[in-house]
Amino acid sequence: MTQADHYEQFLALHHQSEAFVMPNAWDGLSALILKQAGFPALGTSSAALAAALGRPDGRHEVTVAEHLTHAKLLIEVGRLPVNGDFEDGYGATPEDVAATVRAAIDTGLAGIGVEDTSGDPAHPIRDFDDAVARVRAAAEAGRGRIVLTGRTDNFLQGRNDLDDTIRRLTAFAEAGADVLYAPYPPDMAALDAIVKAVAPKPVNIVMGTKTERPTVTQLSAAGVKRISTGSALYNHAAAAVQAAATALTRGDLAGAMSGMPTRDVAALLASD
């Protein structure tokens, strides 16, 4: 499948009547496991990638080249449309963001997210005009070639301002974003307001709201079109490693042997 094929497939998923789940993989094996489970598309996770490299997320500590290489691995192994969680688009200017989008297309990505973060803990959310300009540059570079998600991290950064969140998302939509995304809105009422504000453009949500964990069916009924998992699956795997490590420190070898058998890993790799 070509990048153009994956783009068309990924775009079509957002216009189905029901929401679809897009899990975020972090390595070749996780991509194969998720593909085997039957998911129609995958996402990268900037948080999982940064953690796998031993670095903090959202601080410009992962380079665009590293993320592109990582995305290429998931595309080649999973052979599914892949959406890139590319933080603020990488770079100081809107022109830099446009260059990132073009590089993402060349790498084979079907989608890309550009968020309004800055990487600066003292001022984590970009000013409104700057954020919109970056999404607009991304849209102009990728229109008709890659699914662009415009994202605001207001809620993640403790800015619980629904009005400003909607203002940003609607501006991103007007600037050309295909999908809108505000991770962890306070509750389902806030999510409902977001969906209605940007309609008919599709909305992504990661797992749920800050206070609720609705089902896929409930999120779909609320008008959500894409449900991502962010770093949740990676964190789940990390928790299993942590539990096994704790067992080992207590001398319990069996406690570290409850994972996927090596023969199953080998069979999965061989079947690809």
VEXMI-719244 format. One record per atom (N, C-alpha, C): x, y, z. Coordinates in steps of 0.2 Angstrom, whole numbers, plus 5000, padded with zeros to 4 digits. Atoms other than C-alpha are relative to their C-alpha. Example, Ala and Ser with C-alpha at 12.3 -4.5 7.8 and 13.67 -1.06 7.14 Angstrom:
BEGIN
500449945000
506249785039
500450065000
499649944999
506849955036
499650055003
***
This chain:
BEGIN
500449945000
500050005000
500450065000
499749945000
500650174996
499850055005
500249944995
500650335007
499350024998
500749975003
499150394996
499549955002
500550054998
498250234999
499850005008
500149994993
498450245018
499750065002
500349944999
497950425018
499349994999
500750015002
496350385009
499649955005
500350054995
495950235021
499950045007
500049974994
496350335036
499550065000
500549955000
495250485031
499349975000
500650045000
493850365027
499849985007
500250034993
493850295045
499750065004
500349954996
493450465052
499350024998
500749985002
491850475042
499549945000
500550054999
491050315047
499550025005
500549984995
489550315057
500249995007
499850014993
490350245072
500850025001
499349994998
491950285081
500549944999
499550055000
493550185078
500550015005
499450004995
494950145090
500750004997
499350005003
496750195085
500549995006
499550014994
497950115098
500750034997
499349975001
499650195099
500549955002
499450055000
501150075096
500650045002
499449974998
502850105102
500649964998
499450045003
503949965094
499749954995
500250055005
503849835080
499549955003
500450064998
503149695091
499350035002
500749984999
501749805098
499650024994
500449985006
501249865081
499749934997
500250075002
501149675076
499449985004
500550024995
500149635091
499350044998
500649965002
498949775087
499749994994
500250025007
498849735069
499649935000
500350065000
498449555073
499350005004
500649994996
497049615085
499450024995
500549985005
496149685070
499950085000
500149935000
496349875073
500250034993
499949985007
496249975056
500550054999
499549955001
497550105060
500450005007
499649994994
498950145072
500250075001
499749944999
499650295080
500750005004
499449994996
501350345087
499850035006
500149964993
501450415105
500650035001
499449964998
502650555108
500349985007
499850024993
502650505127
500349945000
499750075000
502950325124
500750004996
499349995004
504350365111
500550035005
499549974996
505150485123
500249965006
499850044994
505050365138
500549944997
499650055002
505750225127
500850024999
499349975001
507250335123
500350035007
499749974993
507450385142
500050075000
500049935000
506950565139
499350025002
500749974998
505450675145
499650024994
500449985006
504050705133
499850085001
500249935001
503550885127
500550055002
499449954999
505250965130
500550004994
499649995006
505950955112
500649965001
499550044999
507050815118
500149944995
500050055005
506550695104
500150044993
500049965007
507050755086
499549984995
500550025005
505950755071
500349944996
499750065003
507250635063
499949945004
500150064996
507050515077
499349985000
500750025000
505150525077
499849974993
500150035007
505150495058
500249934999
499750075001
506250345059
499649955004
500450044996
505150275073
499349994996
500650015004
503550305062
500149964995
499950045006
504350225047
500049935002
500050074997
504650065058
499349985001
500750024999
502850065063
499649994993
500350015007
502250085045
500249944997
499850065004
503349955038
499849935003
500250064996
502949825052
499349995000
500750015000
501149855054
499650004994
500349995007
500749895036
499350025000
500749974999
499249995042
500150084999
499949934999
498950185041
500250025007
499749974993
499950275055
499950075000
500149934998
499550435063
500650025004
499449984996
501050535069
499850055006
500149954994
500950615087
500650045000
499449965001
502150755082
500150065004
499949954995
502050865097
499850074997
500249945003
502051045091
500250014993
499850005007
502651005074
500750014999
499349995000
504451025078
500350064996
499749945004
505351185074
499750075003
500249944996
505251365080
499550044996
500549965004
504151435065
499549964996
500550045004
502651385055
500349974994
499650035006
503851355040
500349945002
499750064997
504751225051
499449955000
500650055000
503051145054
499849974993
500250035007
502651135036
500549954997
499450055002
504351055033
499949935003
500150064996
503950925046
499449964996
500650045004
502250885037
500249974994
499850035007
503050865020
500549945002
499650064999
504350745028
499649945003
500550054997
502950655037
499749964994
500350035006
502150625020
500549964996
499550045003
503750565012
500249945004
499850064996
504050445026
499449955000
500550055001
502350365023
499450015005
500549994995
501250435037
499350024997
500749985003
499350445034
499750065004
500349944996
499050575048
500650035004
499549974995
499950695059
499750055004
500349954995
499550795074
500550065001
499749944998
500050975078
499750035006
500349984994
499751035095
500350075002
499949934999
499851205103
500550015006
499550004994
501251165116
500650034998
499449965001
502851255117
500749975002
499450034997
504051145126
500350045006
499749954994
504351285139
499649995006
500450014994
503751235156
499750065003
500249944997
503551415161
499450034996
500549975004
502451455146
499849944995
500050075004
501851275140
499550014994
500449995005
500451335129
500150064995
499849945004
500851445114
499450054999
500549955001
499951605111
499549984994
500550025005
498351595101
500250014993
499849995007
498951675085
500649964997
499550045001
500551575085
499849934999
500350065001
499651415087
499649994994
500450015006
498451445073
500450014994
499550005006
499851495061
500349944999
499650065001
500751335064
499549954997
500550045003
499151235061
499950024992
500149985007
498851335045
500549984996
499450025004
500551305039
500049934998
500050075001
500351125042
499549984995
500650025004
498651115033
500250024992
499849985006
499351215018
500549954997
499550055002
500851085017
499749934998
500350075001
499750935018
499449994998
500750005002
498050975011
499949944995
500250065005
497350815002
500649955000
499450055000
498950715006
500149975007
500050034993
498850685025
499550035005
500549984995
497550695039
500350045005
499749954995
497950845050
499650005006
500349994994
497450845068
500250065003
499849944996
497451015077
499849985007
500150014993
497650995095
500250055005
499849954994
497651105111
500049965006
499950034994
498351045127
499850045006
500349964994
497451165138
499949965006
500250044994
496751035149
500649965003
499450034998
498350935150
500550045004
499649964996
499251085156
499750045005
500349974994
498051135169
499650064999
500449945002
497151275159
499349974999
500750035001
495351215162
499550054998
500449955003
494651345151
499649984994
500350035005
493351265140
499950054994
500149955006
492951435130
500650014996
499449995003
494751455126
500249944996
499850065003
494951275121
499549994994
500450005006
493451285109
500250054995
499849955005
494051445102
500649984996
499450025003
495751365098
499849944995
500250065004
494951205091
499650034994
500349975005
493751305080
500450044995
499549965004
495151415074
500449954996
499650055003
496151255070
499649974994
500550025005
494651195060
500050044994
500049955005
494551355050
500750004996
499350005003
496451345047
500149944996
499950065005
496251175038
500149945004
500050064996
496351045052
499449954998
500550055002
495450885047
499649975006
500250034994
495250825065
500250045006
499849964995
495150915081
500049965007
499950044994
495750855098
500350045006
499849974994
495850915116
500149955005
500050064996
496550775127
499750025007
500350004994
495550745143
499650065002
500549954998
494150865144
499749995007
500250024993
493450885161
499549955001
500650055000
491850785158
499749994994
500450015006
490650725145
499650064998
500349945002
489750885145
500550054996
499549965003
491350975140
500149974993
499950035006
491650845127
499450014995
500649995004
489850865120
500150074997
500049935002
490151055119
500650004994
499450005005
491851025109
499749974993
500250035006
491050905097
499550044996
500549955004
489551025093
500450064997
499749945003
490751175091
500449994994
499650015006
491851095078
499649964994
500450045005
490450995069
500050044993
500050075001
490450925056
500749975000
499350035000
492350895058
500149955005
499950064995
492850735067
500450025006
499749994994
493450735085
500449945002
499750064997
494750625093
500050015008
499950004993
494850585111
500549955002
499650054998
496150495121
499749965006
500350044995
495350355132
499450035003
500649974997
494050475140
500150075003
499949934997
493850625151
500450005006
499650004993
494750675167
499649975005
500450024995
493350615177
499649934999
500450065002
492550475167
500449954995
499750055005
493050315157
499449974997
500650035004
491550295145
500349944995
499850055005
491550145133
500050034993
500049985007
491850155115
499350024997
500749995002
489950145112
499850075002
500249934998
489650295123
500450054997
499649955004
491050395115
499750014993
500350005007
490350355098
499350035000
500749974999
488550405104
500150075001
499949934998
489350565110
500250044994
499849975006
489950605092
500750004999
499350015001
491750555094
500149964994
499850045006
492550485078
500649965001
499450044999
494250425084
500250005007
499850014993
494850355100
500749985000
499350035000
496650345103
500249985007
499950034993
497550265118
500650045003
499549974997
499050385120
500649955002
499550044997
500350315131
499849945004
500350044995
499150205140
500249924999
499850075001
499650035132
500849995002
499250004998
501550075134
500050005008
500049994992
501150125153
499849935003
500250074997
500249955155
500549954999
499450045001
501749865148
500550015005
499549984995
502849965159
499849975007
500250034994
501849915174
500149935001
499850075000
502049735170
500749995001
499250014999
503949755169
500150025008
499949984993
503849845186
499849955005
500350064996
502849705194
500549945000
499650065001
504049575187
500750025004
499449984997
505549675193
500050005008
500150014992
504849685211
500049935002
500050074999
504549495210
500749985001
499350025001
506349475205
500450025007
499649984994
507049575220
499849965006
500250054995
506049455231
500249934999
499850075001
506849305224
499549964996
500650045004
505249255214
500250004993
499950005007
505849205197
499449984996
500650025004
504149135192
499650064999
500449945001
503449305194
500250044994
499849975006
504449365180
499949964993
500150055006
503849225168
499350004998
500750015002
502049265166
499850044994
500249975006
502149365150
499949964994
500150045006
501949315132
500649964999
499550055001
502949155129
500550024994
499549995005
504549175118
499849974993
500250035006
503849055106
499450034996
500649975003
502249155103
500350074997
499749945003
503349315100
500349984993
499750025006
504349215087
499549984995
500550025005
502749145079
499750074997
500349945002
502049325078
500550034995
499549975004
503649385070
500049974993
499950045006
503749245058
499450004995
500650005004
501949255052
499950074996
500149945003
502149435047
500250004992
***
